[in-house]
Amino acid sequence: MPTPSHSPPSSVTWKTVLHHDLPASLVVFLIAVPLSLGIAAASGAPLIAGLVAAVVGGVVAGALGGSPLQVSGPAAGLTVVVAGLITQFGWAATAAITCAAGLLQILLGVTRIGRLALSLSPAVVHGMLAGIGVTIAVQQLHVVLGGTAQSSLISNVTALPAQLIAHHGHSVLVGVLTVAIVLTWPRLPKVKVVPAPLVAVVAVTALAAVTMPDVTRVDLPDNPLQSLILPVMPEGTPLEIATAVLTVALVASVESLLSAVAVDKLHRGRRSNLDRELIGQGAANAVSGALGGMPVTGVIVRSSTNVAAGARTRASAIMHGVWIAAFVLAAGSMLELIPMAALAGVLLVTGLRLVQLAHIRTLRRHDELLVYVVTAVGVGVLGLAEGVLLGLVLALARVLYRLARATVTATEADGVWTVRIRGALVFLGVSSLVRTLRSIPQGATVRVDLTVDHLDHAASEAIEDWRRGHVARGGSVEVYRAGDQQPGEQLEEVPIKALLAKLAAEGQQPAHLFITCADSRIVPTMITTSGPGDQFCVRNIGNLVPPKGSNSSSVDAAIEYAVDVLKVKSIVVCGHSSCGAAAAALAADVPEGSGLQNWLRHLEPSVRRAVALPDIVDPATGVRLSPADKLSVANVAVQLENLRSFPCVRAAEDQGRLELIGLWFDIGAATARSVLDRAPFLVRADEELSKIRSSGTASAIATNPSSQ
């Protein structure tokens, strides 16, 4: 298979560096300079500190990090944090805090707990970025209008009316023209390969040099190396200093890891090693702080530009840092021609782009918009740490509320009361459950239908206590689990130990054969909300079903046993996002003659199918799938076709007693999609899943609740 474009090769060659990484590094260098200066200005840091961070982020994080195509440097997401630290401690102490935060990041990476940052609720993370973005945008709007930014979002908002009616001079023309170019340049199809911020800054700088001699411009020291402000110990209480270090470390880590995950979706090469990436980011922050530079994070704007420009290896990020250092030392005077209002215009658009409508729509569908809004408002009004903490508390409260809101209904028909319990019933919902049960008249005949994902000890005990009391007062109670044909004898039959004992005695009778990948992140029982005995499962690398006669005896035997002996009603093939088998098949860098290479040959028809397909878009987010994810979707459809090469499958399907279903699970969103063999290829899984639920199993296949 040919190696596709934008795929980092297994080894770095001079040809790759010269033909791909060198041109890409020049493009990233050109966009990094104005962004670094603008972020430093917005933070209130020395402008040279932004350039130091860009150099160190490119060279150190590029060389040591675990994301092959990510570019690091000063980021807009830390602007509010850095501005607050400078106000509280001063710049030299902020550099020391940056250095200490870098050491903490290294510790997080070494102990392999850094990835826990990705466990944060997406609503909180995107809300944090939105709050930072709005703060930056309102702050930089003052600079665009020729004024001075205030110290907080509230102060900036209240001072804005007076700023709008004030005399602005040439600065407003520079700022507005910059914003206009940044917004319109990408809409021009033949020239959008050149970064819009670079075009805007160069154009308005040239215009200002000729016609606007009075605008405020970048002011760099004559001797940059001698003008670096080295770190000093912060003055404050140990708690204040520790909080500052922890804030910088966590925000920088979360932003870097999220950026690395996003960049992985833009190319077909190796996935990021997130622990190593955290170590690389920590080393960069330690060095940047020691040299008097700003905090460093992985930056999605520069990273996506790097991928789009054709970079293949980490050499591009390293070289872009070298070019920045050489340019500042040899031609720093050229930077002093740039108007500050031009940098403010670039940062104004950058801040607004942190508020993404796609995220808002997705969170609204998942009923998490309130957490997003509260976090964003909290960050803007109260501060970063306070806003994030407020969002986390609200997200946790909503989880507890949902756990306490299991659906419990009691209805009467023909003298028989039916109590239906749905969802996850834990101790938080016991009070509501007991109120419903006590509303049933004494002596009534009662049927309790349990269709629960989880029933904890407190809830089980509450139902059993009520049952005994109701029976003692002359009533009768029968308890059913979903799918039971006979009433359960005791609620103690519901816990897992008793259920396994029952299965051991009666044997297995699964309704589904579930074929999925061996990826450790895929948990079939979680995806299908099923329990013991509900499904027969086959797992292998790439969720492959080699056609009948391909000498894959284990898979053949499992399919034939499931169809002929267990008489399953459906076979589900479930692929997933970020599939390592798909990435390996596209990169074509599997060791020659290895067992893995022999197995992945079964993926070649899927690769050919994926190449012939148009782009596939996720039906919920509207985002185009990466090449690897597109392959994993096409692969599900191919495996369904391969299933029909088995005579037993064809016969059962022709008789109407077997259904073949394709699913694709998005790990990051924890949602399932139904796979079709025609456009649009992916649809919401609700309809297919409802069919599976109606097949009469005790626990039906279902998506995560957030996908419904």
N, C-alpha and C positions, 0 to 999 in steps of 0.2 A: 504494500500500500504506500502511496506517495505521502511524504510528510507535508501537511498543509501549511499555509502561511500562518504567521503569528504563533508558531509553536516553538518554544525553546528547545533546542537540540540537546541530546544527552551530553555533549561535551562542547566547550567553547573553542571555536577555531578563529583564526585571524580573518578568514574570509567572511564569516558571520559577523564579526565585530565591525569590519570595514564596510560591508555592504548594507548592514541593517542597524547595528547599534550606534555607530558613529553619526549617521544622519538623524536618527531619533534623538540622540543626546543633544544635538544642536537645537532641535525644535523645543525640547523640554527646557533647555537653558534659556532660550529666549522668552518663554512664558514664565519661568520661575523668578527671574530678576524683578519684574514689576510687581508680581504677587508678594514676594518676600519683603520688598520695600513697603508695600501698602499695608501688609499685616503688622509690620513693626510700627509703622506710623499709627495705625488704629489702636495698637496696644499701649502706646506711649513709651515704647522702648527705643533705644538708640537705633537709627536706621542700619548702622553697620552690624548690629546684633541679628537682624533679620537675614542679612547676607551670610553671616557666620553660620547660622543655623541651616541655611540652604546648602552651604558647602559641606558641612559636617553630615547633614542628613543624607546628601547624595553619596558621599564617599564611605562613611562609616556604616550607616544603616544599609546602604546598597551592597557593601562587601560582606557584612556579617548577618544580615537579615535572612528570613526564611521565605520571603515572597520574591520570586525571581524578577518580576517586572514592576514591582511597586516602587514609586519615587517618594522620598521623604523630605521634609523641610518644615518651616513654620507654617501653621495651619490656622485658618479662620476659626475653627472650632475651639481653639485655646485663647482667642483674643480677649474674651471677657475675663478669663481666669488670670492671664498675665497682667491685664490692666489693673485688676483688683490687688494682685500681689505687689505691683510697683507702688500703688497708692499706700499700701499697708507697710511694706518693708523697704522700699527703695529698689533701684535696679540692681545694684551689686549683690544685695541679699537675694533677690529673685533669681539671679544666675546660680547662686549656691543652692537654692531650693531646686532648681532644674537639675543640677548635678546629682543631688540626693535622690530626686525622683527617678533619675536614670538608673541608679544603683538598685532602687527598689524594683524597677521593672526587670532588671537582670535576675533578681531573686525570684520574682514571679515566674519568669520564663524557665529558670533552672528547676524550680519545684513543680513545674507543669500544672500550675493552677491558674495561669493567665487566661486560659480559654474560658474560665468561669465568667469573665467579663461578657462573653457572648450569650450568657444565660439571662442577661437583663432583658426585660420586656421590650420588644421593638417599639412599642408606644412610648416608653420612657426615653429610649435612645433618640428616636426621631423627634420627640418633643423637646429634648435637650438641645439638639442641633437647631431646631426651629427657633427656640428662644434665643439662642446665641445669634442666629442669622438675623432676626428682627432687631436685636440690640445693635449689631454691627451696622445694619442698613440705616437705622435712624441716626446713629452716631455719625456715619460718614455722609449722610445727607447734609448735615450742618457744614461739613468741610466742602462739599460740592457747591454749596450756596455761598461760599466765601467766609464762613464763620468758624467758630471753634466748638468742638464737641464738648458736651458736658460729661459729668462723671457717672451718670446712671441713665437707664432707659427713661425713667419718669422725668428726670430733669431735661433730657433731650426732647421728650414729647412736649412738655409744657413750654419749652423755649422755642419750639418750632414755629408757631405763628408769627412771633416777632422776627424770627430769622427769614421767613418767607417774604415779609414786607420791607425788609431792610435793603440797603443799597449793596449790590453784590459785586459789581465790577466785572473784570474779565474772568474771575475764577469760576463763576457760574456757567459761563459759556464753555470753558474748558471741561468742567465736570459733566454738563449735559451732553456735550458732543461725545465725550468718552462713553457715557452710558448708551447713547444712541448707536455708536459703532459696535460696542460689545453685544448689543441685542440684535442688530440687523446683520452683522457680518456672517454669522453661521447660516443664514437663510440664503446666501449666495452659493449655489452648488459647486461652481468650478473653482472657487477661491477659499472655501471653508477649511481646507487642509492647513492653511496658515492660521495660527491661534488668534482669536478675536482680541484678547487683551493686549497682545503684542502689537497688532495693527492699530488699535485704539491709542495706545500710549505713544507709539512712534508718530502717528498722524497729528495728534494734538500737541505733542512736544515740538514738532516741526512748525506747526501753525503758531504756537506761543512764542517760539524763538524769533519769528519774523514780525509778528503784530502785537504781542502782549508782553512787553518787557517788565511790567510791574507785578506779574503773578508770583506767588510764593512757590519756590522750587525746592527740590531735594538738596539737603545740605549734608555732605559727607566730610569727614575729617581729611585733612591733606595727607596724613600718614596713617592709613587704616590700622596697620599692625600695632603702632604705638598708642593708638587711641582706644584700644579694647579695654573695657572696664572689667577687671577680674573679680571673681566672686569674693564676698566677705560673709562671715557668719551673721545670720539674721538676728535682730534684736526683738525678743518677744517671749512669751511663755512657751514652755515645751509643747503644750497642747496646740497653740496657734501654729507653731512651726511644723509639728507633725501633721496637722490638718492640711496645711499648705502643700507639703510634700506628697501626702496621700492623694490630694485632689489632682495635682498635676500628673502623678503617675497613673491614676485610674482613668482620667479623661483622655490622656495621650494613648494609653493602652487600648481603651475601647475604640477610639477613633482609628487607630492603626489596624486593629484586628478586623473591624468592619470594612475598612478600605481594602485590606488584603483579600477578604472574602469576595468583595465586589469585583476586584481586579481579576480574580480567578475565573469569573464568569465571562470575561472579555476575551480570553485567549484559550487555546487548546493545549497548552503545555502542562507542566507539572503543577500540582496544587501546592499551595503555601504550607510550609511547616510553621504553624502559629506559635509554638513555643520558641522556636529559633528566631522567628520574626520579633517576638517580644524581647529576646536577648539583644538582637541587633538594634532595636529602637532604644533600649535602655543604654547600650554602649554609646549610641549617638547623643542621647541626652546628657550623659555623664561628660562626654567630651565637649559638647556645645556649651554646657553650663560652665565647665572649667575654663573655656576660652572667652566667656562673657557673651555667649550667644543665647538666643531664645529657645524655648522648648521645641522639640522635633516630634512630628508624627507622620505616619503614612498619609499621603494627600491624594484623594481620588481625582482631583482635576489634573494634576501633573501626571498621575499614574495612567489615567485613561488616555491622555495625550501621548504618553510613551508607547502604549500598546497600539494606538491608531497610527502612530508614525512608523511602525514596523519593527520595534525593538524585539530582540530574540533572547537576550541574556541580561544579567544584572550589570554588565559592563556599561550599558547605556546610562543607568542611574549614577554610576560612579563617575563617568566622564562628564556628565552634566554638572556635577559638583566641581570638578576640576576647571571646567570652562568658566564657571561663576568666579572662582578664586582668581583665575588669570585675568579676567575682565576687570574685576575690582582693582587689582593691583596695577594693571597696565593702562586701563582707560576709565578709571573711576570718575574722572571729570565729565565724561559724557552723561553719566547718570544724573549729574547736578543740573542738567538741562530739563529734567522731567518736572512738570508742575505737580504740586501736591494734590491739587484738585483732580488731576488725571488718575492718580493712584486711588483717591477716594472714590472716584466713579467706578473703577474696577472692583473695589471692595464692596461698594453698594450693591452691585449686581451679584457678586459672590455671596453676600449675606442673604439676599432675597432667594437665591437658588437653594439655600439650606432648608427653605420651606417648600417642600415638594408636594404638589397636588396629588401625585400618584400614591404617596404614602398616606395622605389624608383619606383618599377614597378607599384604600385597602383597610385602614384602621376603622373607618366607618362601617364597612361591611362586616368586620369582625367585632363590632360593638366595643371598640377600644378608643374611640375618638376622645372621650372625656379625659382619659388618662393622658393622652397626647396634649390636649389643650391645657390641662392643669399643670403639666410639667413645663410646657413652653411659657405660660404666664408666670409660673413660679420662678423660672430661670431669669426671665426678663425683669421681674419686679423685685424678687427677694434675693437673687443670687444663684450661682450655679449649683452649689452643694445643697442649698435649701430647696431649690426647685426640683432637683433630681430626687432628693429624699421624699418630698411631697408626692411626686409621681409614683415612686416605689410603694409608699404607704397606701396610696389609692389603689394601685394595681393589686397589692396583696389583699386589701379589703374587699375588692371585687371578687377575687378568687374565693375568699372565705364566704362571701355572700352567696355565690353560686353553689358552693358545697352545701350551704344551709338551705338551699331552695330546691331540694328534690321534689318532684311532682307527686303529691299524695292526694287522691280524690276518693270520695265515697259516694256511691250512687245506689239507689234501691229500685228493683224491678221484680214484680211478681213475688214480693215478700222476701226476696234474697238481696242482701246488701253485698256489693262488690267494692272492695278497696283495691285501688290500683296504685302501685308505687313504682315510679320511673326515675332513672338517673342514678346518681351516686348519693347514697344515704349514709351520712356520718353523724357523729354526736351533735354537730351544730344544727342539724335538722330534726332532732328528736322531739323538741318541744312542739313544733308544728305537727309532726306525726301523731303525737299523743293526743293533741287537741282534736284532730280528725277522728281518731279511733274512739275517743270518748263521746263523740257526737252520735255514735250508733246506739240505738235503743237496746236496753237489756233484753236478753232472751232471743235476739234476732239470729237468723242464719246468715253467716258471713263467709264470703270467699275472698281471700287475700291473694292478689296476683302480683308477684315480685318480678319485675323486669329491671334489674339493677346492674350497673357496672361495678358497684362496690357497696358492700353492706358491712359496716364495722361492728365491733362487739357491742357498743352502746346501743346502736339501732336495733341489732338482732335481739338483744336482751329486752329492750322496750317492747318490741312486738310480741315476744314470747310471754312477758309478764302480763301484757294486756290479754293475750289469748287465754292464758290460764284463768284469769279473773273472769273473762266473759263466759267461758265454759262453766265455771263454778256457779255463775248466776243464771244458768239454764240455757245459755246460748250454745251455738255450735260454730266452729271455725275450721275451714279447710285452707291450707296454705299451698299455693302453686308457684313453682318457678316457671319462667317463660319456656315453652316447649314441652313441659311436663304433660303427659296424658292422664296421670293420676295425681291426686293431691299429695304433697309432701307430708311425711309423718310428723316431722319436727322441724323447727327452723334451724336446728343444728345440722340439717342436711345441706344447708347453703354454704357454710365455710368450706375452704379448699380441701382440708384433710378428709372430711366425710365424702366430698365429691369424688376425690381420687379413689377412695375405698369403693365407692359405688361403681366407678369406671373399671376398676380392677376386677370386680366381680362380674360385670355385665359385658365387658369388652368395649372397643371403640366403635362409634358409629358417626364419623364426621360427615358433614354435608358438603364440604368443599375441599378441593386440593389447591393449596396456596403455594405458588412457585415464585420465589423472590431471591434477591441477591444475598450473598454471604456477608455483605458490609455490616460491620459491628454496630453501625448507627441505626440499622433497620431492625425494628422489633415487631414481628408479625402480629403478636397478640395486642400490641398497642395500636397498630394501624387498624386492626379489625375488631378491637374491643371484644375479643373472644376469650374463652377460658379453656381449661383442659377438656379434651374430647371433642371440641367444636370443629377443628380443621386438621387436615393432613398436610404437612408442610415439607417442601423440598427447597433447599437453599444451595446455591452454588455461585461462583464468581460470574457476575453479569446476568443473573437470572435467565440462563440459556436452556433451551430445549432443542438439542441437536435432532435433526430429522431422523425418523426411524431408519435403522441400518447404519448409523454413524459411529457405531462402536462405543456408545455411551451407555453401558449396561445399567449403571446405577439409576440414571434418570429414566431409562426405558422401564425398568422394573417398577419404579415408584408410580409412574403413570398408569401402567397396566394393572397394578395392584389396586390403585385408587379407583379406577373405572370399573374393573371387572369384579373385584372382591368387595371393596368398601361401598361401591355403587354411589359415589359422590354425585351431587346434583350440579356442580359447577367446578370449573377449573379457572383459577384467577392467576394471571401472570402479572406480577407487580414489579415495575422498574422504579428507579428513583433518581433524584437530582444528585449532582456532584459524584457521579459513578466513576470509580477508579478504573473499572474495566473499559468503559467508554473512552476515558481520557487516554488510557494506554493504547487502545486500538487506533486512535487518531494520531497520537504522537509517534507510533511505530518504533518505540525505543525499548521493547521488551527483549531481554537477552535471547539471542539466537539459539534454537534447539532446546529451550527450557520447556518445562511442563506447562507453564503459563502461556507461552507462545502457542503451543499446540492447542490448548483449550480456546484461546482467543481467536483461533482461525474460524471458529463457529460464528464469530461476530462479523466476518467479512460481508455476508449478504446484507446485514443490517447497515454496515457502513455505506455500501453501494446504494441502499434504499435512502438513507439520510441525505446523501449527496444530491440525489435526484429530487428531493422534496423542497418546497419553498420554505421560507422562514415559519417557525411555529411560535405562536404567541400564547402566553399563559392567559386563560380566560378570566381569571380573577384580577390580576394586576395589570394586564395589557403589556407586559414586558416581554420582549423577544428572548427566546431561550438561547443559551450559549450553544456552540457547536456540539459540545459533549452532551448536554442535556437533550438537544435535538436528536442525537444518535440514540440516547437511552429510550426516548419515546418511540422512535422508529423501530428499535430493537424489540419492544413489547409486541408491536404489530407483527413482526416477522416470526416471533416465537409462537404466537397464536396460530399462524399458518403452519408452522412446523408441527404443532400438536395434531393437526388434521392429517399428518402423514402416518399416524398410528391407526390401524384398522379399528381398534376398540373404541377410540375417540370418535372416529367418523360414524361408526355404527350407532353409538349412544346418542350422538348429536342428531343423526337422521331419525332416530326413534323419539326424539323430543325429550329425552330424560337427562340431557347434559347440555350445559351452556358454557361457552368460553367467554371470558371477560378479561379485558386489559385495563390495568390501573397504573398510574404513575404517581409516586409519592414525592412531594417537595419537602425535603428534610428541614430546610430553614423555616418554612411557613407551617410545617406540620399539617399539611393538607393533602388530600388525594384528588387526582383527576382521572376521568375516564378516557381511555385511549381509543381513538377511531382510526380506521384505515383510509380515511378520506379527510379532506379539509373540513373543519379547522384542526383536526387530528387530536386536540385536547379539548374536553368540555368538563364542566362541573360534574362531579361524580354522583350527585344526589340521586338521579334517576336510576342509574345502574345499581347503586347501593340499595335503593329501596326494593329493587327486584330481588336482590340477594336476601334482604331481610325477610321478605315474604315467603322464602322457601321453607320456613318452619324450623330453623335452627334455634338453639337456646340463646346463642349470642351471635348477632348478625354482623357482617362486615360493615364498618362505618368509618367515616372520616373523623378527625378531631373536631370537637364541637365548633371551633372557630371557623371551620370551612363551610358550615351549613348556611 
